[in-house]
Amino acid sequence: MSNHRQTGSGPRPDRTRGTDGPTPHGEKTSRGMREESGMLFSLILRVATRLIIPLLLLFSIFLLLRGHNDPGGGFVGGLVAGSGFVLYAFSRGGGQARRALNVPPRLLLGAGLACALGAGLLALGRGEPFLHSLWTPEWTLLNGHIKAGSTLLFDIGVFFVVVGTVLLMVFSVGQTGYTETERL
């Protein structure tokens, strides 16, 4: 097809979406994309997201749990979990990501701060300095020796604070973001 304007009563090609004529919301375009509320979402990204997000969330929990002995912890684990929800928001939209999270990000922030504060108050209650590590006696689980401590509670708090902060930023940008047509 040429770039000059067509005459006649037929639909004019719309080169911005790769399909002929306007696409109603939710209709699949010819390039494997789906348009919802003015945004295009890739089918390949949607399918890949279904496979990647559970792995990201499991890996974030692994990083969280090994953090007090090895590299990792609440901050890194929270970033990985937050990136999983950000990927979901990119593939499905911010509204779908909010519904999948099922918890407001501010509630995650508050719960994380409460966990971190609780870890410090546990030490104060035992007569130790604030945020002093307290450890349980060692116990055996599946031929492995496990010790739990207040550092894990603190790391869980950091995890929730980081996830809540990342999602609050991403959802806020998604609400106030401009599309190309709004900038003009």
VEXZABA-351076 format. One line per field, with one value per residue: chain; x, y, z of N, C-alpha, C in turn. Coordinates in steps of 0.2 Angstrom, whole numbers, plus 5000, padded with zeros to 4 digits. Each point is the difference from the previous one (the first is absolute). Layout:
% residues N
unit = c(A,...)
n.xx = c(X,...)
n.yy = c(Y,...)
n.zz = c(Z,...)
ca.xx = c(X,...)
ca.yy = c(Y,...)
ca.zz = c(Z,...)
c.xx = c(X,...)
c.yy = c(Y,...)
c.zz = c(Z,...)
***
This chain:
% residues 184
unit = c(A,A,A,A,A,A,A,A,A,A,A,A,A,A,A,A,A,A,A,A,A,A,A,A,A,A,A,A,A,A,A,A,A,A,A,A,A,A,A,A,A,A,A,A,A,A,A,A,A,A,A,A,A,A,A,A,A,A,A,A,A,A,A,A,A,A,A,A,A,A,A,A,A,A,A,A,A,A,A,A,A,A,A,A,A,A,A,A,A,A,A,A,A,A,A,A,A,A,A,A,A,A,A,A,A,A,A,A,A,A,A,A,A,A,A,A,A,A,A,A,A,A,A,A,A,A,A,A,A,A,A,A,A,A,A,A,A,A,A,A,A,A,A,A,A,A,A,A,A,A,A,A,A,A,A,A,A,A,A,A,A,A,A,A,A,A,A,A,A,A,A,A,A,A,A,A,A,A,A,A,A,A,A,A)
n.xx = c(5004,4998,5004,4997,4997,4996,4997,4994,4996,5005,5002,5002,5006,5000,5005,4997,4995,5001,4995,4995,4999,4996,5004,4994,4999,5006,5000,5001,5006,5002,5003,4995,4997,4999,4995,5002,4995,5001,5002,5006,4998,5006,4998,5006,5000,4994,5001,5005,4996,4996,5005,5001,4994,4998,5004,4999,4994,5001,5004,4995,4996,5003,5001,4993,4999,5004,4996,4999,5001,4997,5003,4996,4994,4997,5005,5005,4997,5000,5006,5002,4997,5002,5006,4998,4998,5006,5003,4996,5002,5006,4999,4997,5004,5000,4994,5002,5006,4996,4995,5005,5002,4994,5005,4997,5004,4996,4996,5003,5000,4994,4998,5004,4998,4994,5001,5002,4995,4996,5004,5000,4994,5001,5005,4997,4995,5006,5000,5000,5005,4997,4997,5001,5004,4994,5003,4996,4999,5006,4997,4998,5001,4998,5003,4997,5005,4995,5002,4995,5000,5001,5006,4998,4997,5006,5003,4995,5002,5007,4999,4996,5004,5004,4996,4998,5006,5003,4996,5001,5006,5000,4996,5004,5006,4998,4999,5006,5002,5004,4995,5003,4994,5001,5006,4997)
n.yy = c(4994,5005,5005,5001,5005,4995,4999,5001,4996,4997,4995,5005,4998,4997,5004,5003,4997,5001,5003,4998,5006,5003,4999,4997,5003,4997,5003,4994,5002,5002,5003,4997,5006,5001,5003,5003,5004,4999,4994,4999,4993,4998,4995,5001,5007,4999,4996,5004,5005,4996,4999,5006,5002,4994,5000,5006,4998,4994,5003,5004,4994,4997,5005,5001,4993,5001,5006,4997,4995,5002,5002,5005,4999,5004,5004,4996,4997,5005,5002,4994,5000,5006,4998,4994,5004,5003,4994,4998,5005,4999,4994,5002,5005,5007,5000,4996,5003,5005,4998,4998,5006,5003,5004,5005,5003,5005,4995,4998,5006,5000,4994,5002,5007,4997,4996,5005,5003,4995,5000,5007,5000,4995,5003,5005,4996,4998,5006,4999,5003,5006,4996,4998,4995,4997,4995,4996,4996,4997,4999,4994,5001,4994,4997,5006,5003,5002,5006,5002,5006,5005,4998,4994,5001,5002,4995,4996,5004,4999,4994,5001,5004,4996,4994,5002,5002,4994,4997,5004,5000,4994,4999,5004,4998,4994,5003,5003,4994,5003,5000,4998,4998,4999,4998,4998)
n.zz = c(5000,4997,5001,4994,5001,5003,4994,5001,5000,4997,5005,5003,4997,5006,4998,5004,4998,4994,5000,4996,5000,5003,5005,5000,5005,5002,4994,4997,5000,4995,5005,5003,4999,5006,4998,5006,5000,4993,5003,4997,5000,5001,4995,4997,5002,4998,4995,4998,5001,4997,4996,4999,5001,4999,4994,4998,5001,4998,4995,5000,5001,4995,4996,5002,4999,4995,5000,5006,4996,4994,4994,5001,5001,5005,4999,4999,5005,5003,4998,5001,5006,5001,4997,5004,5005,4999,4999,5005,5003,4997,5002,5006,5002,5002,4997,4995,5000,5001,4995,4996,5002,4999,5000,5003,4996,5002,4999,4995,4999,5003,4997,4994,5001,5001,4995,4996,5002,4998,4995,5000,5001,4996,4998,5000,4998,4997,5000,4994,4996,4997,4996,5006,4997,5000,5003,4997,5004,4998,4994,4999,4993,4998,5006,5001,5003,5004,4999,5003,4998,5004,4997,5000,5006,5001,4997,5003,5005,4999,5000,5005,5003,4998,5001,5005,5002,4998,5003,5006,4999,4998,5005,5004,4997,5001,5005,5000,4997,4996,4996,4994,5000,5007,4999,4995)
ca.xx = c(4996,5004,4999,4995,4993,4996,4994,4994,4996,5003,5004,5007,5004,5003,5007,5002,4999,5002,4994,4996,4995,5000,4999,4996,5004,5000,5000,5007,5002,5003,5007,5000,4999,4993,4999,4995,5000,5005,5007,5001,5003,5003,4998,5006,5001,4995,5002,5007,4998,4997,5006,5006,4998,5001,5007,5002,4997,5003,5007,5000,4999,5006,5004,4998,5001,5007,5003,5003,5006,5004,4997,4993,4996,4993,5000,5001,4994,4994,5000,4998,4993,4997,5001,4995,4994,5001,5000,4993,4996,5002,4997,4993,4997,5001,4993,5000,5005,4997,4996,5004,5003,4995,5002,5003,5008,5001,4999,5007,5005,4998,5002,5007,5003,4998,5005,5007,4999,4999,5007,5003,4996,5001,5006,4999,4996,5004,5005,5006,5000,4995,5002,5005,4997,4998,5000,4997,5004,5000,4995,5001,4994,5003,5007,5003,5000,4997,4999,4996,5001,4996,5002,4995,4994,5002,5001,4993,4997,5003,4997,4993,5001,5003,4995,4994,5003,5000,4993,4997,5003,4998,4993,4999,5001,4995,4993,5001,5004,4997,5001,5002,4995,4998,5006,4999)
ca.yy = c(5006,5007,5005,5005,4999,4997,5003,4995,4999,4994,5002,5002,4996,5003,4997,5000,4993,4995,4997,5004,5004,5000,4993,5001,4998,4993,4996,4998,5003,4996,4999,4996,5005,5001,5007,5001,5006,5004,4998,4993,4995,4995,4994,4996,5002,4997,4993,5000,5002,4994,4996,5003,5003,4995,4999,5006,5000,4995,5002,5005,4997,4996,5006,5003,4996,4999,5006,5001,4996,5001,5006,4999,5003,5003,5005,4997,4995,5005,5002,4994,4999,5006,5000,4996,5003,5005,4996,4998,5007,5001,4995,5000,5006,5001,4998,4992,4999,5002,4994,4994,5001,4999,5004,5007,5001,5004,4995,4996,5004,5000,4994,4999,5004,4997,4994,5003,5003,4994,4996,5004,5000,4993,5000,5005,4996,4995,5004,5001,5006,5000,4996,4995,4994,4995,4993,4994,4994,4996,4994,4996,5000,4996,4999,5006,5004,5007,5005,5006,5006,5006,5003,4998,5005,5007,4999,5000,5007,5004,4997,5003,5007,5001,4999,5006,5006,4999,5000,5006,5004,4998,5001,5008,5002,4997,5004,5007,5000,5003,4997,5004,5005,5005,5005,5005)
ca.zz = c(5000,5000,5006,4999,5003,4995,4999,5000,5006,5004,5006,4999,5005,5006,5001,5007,5003,4995,4998,4996,5003,5008,5003,5007,5006,5001,4994,4999,4994,4995,5002,5006,5006,5002,5002,5005,5003,4997,5001,4997,5004,4996,5002,5002,5007,5004,5001,5004,5007,5004,5002,5004,5006,5006,5002,5004,5007,5004,5001,5005,5006,5002,5002,5006,5005,5001,5001,5006,5000,4994,4996,4999,5006,4998,4995,4993,4998,4999,4993,4995,5000,4998,4993,4997,4999,4995,4994,4999,4998,4993,4995,5001,5002,5007,5003,5001,5005,5006,5002,5001,5006,5005,5006,4998,5001,5006,5006,5000,5003,5007,5003,5001,5005,5006,5001,5002,5006,5004,5001,5004,5006,5003,5003,5005,5005,5003,5003,4995,4996,4995,4994,5002,4998,5004,4996,5003,5001,4994,4999,4994,4996,4994,5000,5000,5006,4999,5006,4998,5004,4999,4994,4995,5001,4998,4993,4997,5000,4995,4993,4999,4999,4993,4995,5001,4997,4992,4997,5001,4995,4994,4999,5000,4993,4995,5001,4998,4994,4994,4993,4995,4997,5005,5000,4994)
c.xx = c(5004,4998,4995,4993,4995,4993,4995,4997,5003,5004,5007,5005,5003,5007,5002,4999,5001,4993,4995,4995,5001,4998,4996,5004,4999,5000,5008,5002,5004,5007,5001,5000,4993,4999,4995,5001,5005,5007,5000,5004,5002,4997,5006,5002,4995,5002,5006,4999,4997,5005,5005,4998,5000,5007,5003,4998,5004,5007,5000,5000,5007,5005,4999,5003,5008,5004,5004,5007,5004,4997,4993,4997,4994,5001,5000,4994,4994,5001,4998,4993,4996,5001,4995,4993,5000,4999,4993,4996,5002,4996,4992,4997,5000,4994,5001,5005,4998,4996,5004,5004,4995,5001,5003,5007,5001,4999,5006,5005,4999,5002,5007,5003,4998,5005,5007,5000,5000,5006,5004,4997,5001,5007,4999,4996,5004,5006,5006,4999,4995,5003,5006,4997,4999,4999,4996,5005,5000,4996,5002,4994,5003,5007,5004,4999,4997,5000,4996,5002,4996,5003,4995,4994,5002,5000,4993,4997,5003,4997,4993,5001,5003,4995,4995,5003,5000,4993,4996,5003,4998,4992,4998,5002,4995,4993,5001,5004,4996,5001,5002,4995,4998,5006,4999,4995)
c.yy = c(5006,5004,5005,4998,4997,5004,4995,4999,4994,5003,5002,4996,5005,4997,5000,4993,4994,4996,5005,5003,5000,4993,5001,4997,4992,4995,4999,5004,4995,4998,4996,5004,5001,5008,5000,5007,5005,4998,4993,4996,4994,4993,4996,5002,4997,4993,4999,5002,4995,4995,5003,5003,4995,4999,5006,5000,4995,5002,5006,4998,4997,5006,5002,4995,4998,5006,5002,4996,5001,5006,4999,5004,5003,5005,4997,4995,5005,5003,4995,4999,5006,5000,4995,5003,5006,4997,4999,5007,5001,4996,5000,5007,5001,4998,4993,4999,5002,4994,4994,5001,4999,5003,5007,5000,5003,4995,4996,5005,5001,4994,4999,5004,4997,4994,5002,5003,4995,4996,5004,5000,4993,5001,5005,4996,4995,5004,5001,5006,4999,4996,4995,4994,4995,4993,4995,4994,4996,4994,4997,4999,4997,5000,5007,5004,5007,5004,5006,5005,5006,5004,4998,5004,5007,4999,5000,5007,5004,4997,5003,5007,5001,4998,5005,5006,5000,5000,5006,5005,4998,5001,5007,5002,4998,5004,5007,5000,5003,4995,5005,5005,5005,5005,5005,5005)
c.zz = c(5000,5006,4998,5002,4995,5000,5000,5007,5005,5006,4998,5004,5005,5002,5007,5004,4996,4998,4996,5005,5008,5003,5007,5006,5001,4994,4998,4993,4995,5002,5006,5006,5002,5003,5005,5003,4997,5000,4996,5005,4995,5003,5002,5007,5005,5002,5004,5007,5004,5003,5004,5007,5006,5002,5003,5007,5004,5001,5005,5007,5002,5002,5007,5006,5001,5002,5006,5000,4994,4997,4998,5006,4997,4995,4993,4999,4999,4993,4995,5000,4997,4992,4997,4999,4995,4993,4999,4998,4993,4996,5000,5001,5008,5004,5002,5005,5007,5003,5002,5007,5006,5007,4998,5002,5007,5006,5000,5003,5007,5003,5001,5005,5007,5002,5002,5007,5006,5002,5005,5007,5004,5004,5006,5006,5004,5004,4996,4997,4995,4994,5002,4997,5005,4996,5004,5000,4993,5000,4994,4996,4993,5000,5000,5006,4998,5006,4997,5005,4998,4994,4994,5000,4997,4992,4997,5000,4994,4993,4999,4998,4993,4995,5000,4996,4992,4997,5000,4994,4993,4999,4999,4993,4995,5001,4997,4993,4994,4994,4995,4998,5005,5000,4994,5001)
***
